[in-house]
Amino acid sequence: TVDCLPGVASYVGADITAGVVSSGMCDTQALTLFLDIGTNGEMVLGDCSWLVTCACSAGPAFEGAGVVHGMRATTGAIEEVWVNPQTYEATYQVIGGVAPRGLCGSGLISLLAELFTAGVVDKSGNINLYLGAAEGGPSPRVRRGPHGPEYVVAWAAESGTGGDIAITAVDIDNLMRAKAAIYAGFSVLARSVGLSLAEVEQVLIGGAFGQYLNVENAIR
């Protein structure tokens, strides 16, 4: 048996309807924000005595698209990264335990959080090139690439593609734009019913992206 759920509107699909039902939003009186982050950032706000929804054009950055070495969360995707704040060296975890082939959405968020904490990236998303070996700094991982400043997560010798896997300044800009679009969507949604972010009691993030997301890194 195949059950087809109804779409709510042009850009608010049945996936968000399914998410509201399966997450149990209606079983609690807590004011809840449910997010389904993809090319369209769909969201629902409410406590099931009322629900309001919208979609924003988040872009597919959190799904690994629009990112130079991005990929979907399948075998070979780097899903979590740790950066040593003293040496700026990276260690990572790969889906399937194989040689890395790229970065998926959760890996990008983990990497960006770690780079920010280590001081490689500032709060505006700029990569500090002075840490790079070419500028007299301590780390060969920070360098200028064809897309501007970048940080190498995995060297060619250890990757499954035969090339370096890096995050670039353009990638970071795309991620920041996607984040801003999601935040703008929620802000407009909340304001339309006279609420603010501070009043939301719980946030639910759907799909595989939400399932494997490191919450602390997402906050950072």
N, C-alpha and C positions, 0 to 999 in steps of 0.2 A: 504494500500500500504506500502510495506517495501522497503526502499531504502538502498542498500548496497554500501558503499563508498570503493574506492580502497585502499589497503595497499600500502605503499611506498616502504618498504623493509622488510626484515625478522623480525626485531624488532621495526620497525616504522609502527604502525598499522593505520587503518582507523580512529581511535579516534583522532589522531593528525591532520589528513586531515580535519575531521569535525570541529575540534577546530579552525583551520586556517580560514575556511570559515565562521563559525558562529561568530567568534570574531571580524570580520571586519578588519583584518590586512591589507587587500587590499584597504581599504577605507582611509588609512592614509599614508603619506610619512614618518612618524616617524619610525626610526629604532627600531624594536620590537623583543623582545625575548618571545616566547610562550612556556610554560612548561606544560607538562602533567606528574605529579609525581605519579608513582606507582612502581610496581616491576621493570619495565623498566622505567627509567626516560627519556621520549622522549622530544625533544625540536626542535624548529624551530626558526631560526634567519633570519631577512630580512625586507623588506618594500614592498614586492610584485612586485617590478620591478625585484627582485631576492629573492630566498628563499633557504636556506640550512638547512639540518636537520641531526640529529644523535640520537642515543639512548645510554644510559649508564645503567649499572647494579646497580641500586640504592638500590635494596632490598626492601622488603615490609614494612620497619619500619614505614614509614609515613602513612601506612594503618593499623597500629596497630599490624602487624604480626612481629614475632621475638622480641616481647616485652612481658615480663612476664605477665603483666596485661593489655596487649593491646587488642583492639577489633576494629571492623569496626564502622563507624559513624552511628550507629543505636540506638534505644531506650536503655537507660541505660549507654551510653558512656559519660564520662566526656569530655566536649568540650572546656571548658575554666576554668582556675584556677587563683586565686589570693593568694599570700603569703604575710602575714604581716611581714615587715622587722624587727620589734621590737620583736615580739613573735614567729615568724616562723610558725604561725598557718595558715592553708589553708581553703579557701572557694572556692566553685566550682559551675559550672553550668552543668546540666546533660540534654542530649537530651531526650525529652519526660517528663521531670520533675519527674522522678521516682528515686528510690534508685540506686546509681551508681553500675555498674558491671565491669567497666574497663575504659581504656583511649584510645581515638581515636587519629588520627594524629594531628588534630588541638589542642586537649587537651594536647598532649605531648609537642608541640611547646610552647603553652601558659605556661605550667608548667615549662619547662626548662628556659624560659625567666624570669619568676618570681623568680625561685630559684637562677638564676645568679644575678639578681638585688638585692635580699635579702642577698646575700653572702653565701648561702648554697652550691652553686656550683661555682667553679672557671672557668676561660676561657678555661681550658683544659678538663673540664667536670668532675673534681674530686669533690666528696661530702665531705664536711668538717665534719668529724666525731666528732671533738671536740665540735661541737654544740649539740651533742647528750647527753641525760640525763645520759647514761651509762658512758660517759667520763667526767661527771661533768658539762656538758653544760645545757642550758636552755630548750632544746626541746626534748620531747620523740619521736617526729616524725623522727628524724635523728637517725639511728641505724645500727647495723650490721645484715644482713639477710643471708639466704642461698646462695644468689648470690653476696655477698659482701655488701658494704655500700649501704643504700637505704633511701628514704624519703617516709613516709607514707602520702598519700593524703587523704584517707578515712579509718576510723577505721572499724573493722568488724561489730560493732554494728549499723553502719549507712549504710553499703553497702548492695547490693542486692545479694551478693554471700556468705555471712556469714564469709568472710575472709577480712583481710586488703587489701587495694589497694595501691600499692606503685610503685615508679619508682626506678630502681636499677642502679648501676654503669654499669652493662652490657647493660641495655636498652640505657643509655646515649651514650655508646660507639657505639652501633648499629646506633643510630640516627646521630651521628657525621660521621660515615662512609657513611651513605646514603647521608648526606649533602655534604660530600667531593666528592662523586661520581658524584652528580649533578653538582657541581662546576667544577669538572675536565672535564665533558662532554661539558659544555658550553665553558670553556677555550680553549679546543682543537678546538671546532667548530668555535669560534670567530677567533682564531689564523689562522685557515685555510683560512680565507678570509681577514686577515690583520687588524682585529678589536680588541678592548678591551672592557671590561665591562663598562668603563666610557663613551663609545660612544653610549651605548644603551639608548634610550629615554623613553621606557616604557617596563614593564615586565607584561605579562599576565600569570595567573596560572589557568589551566582548572579544570573541574570536581567539585565534591562536596568539595574536599579538598581545592581548591582555593576559592570556594564560601564562605566558613565559616572561612577562615584563617584570623586571626588578624594580619594586616600588621605590626603594631608596634612590636608585639611579634616576628614575623618572622625576622624583622630586628635585633632585640636584639639577 
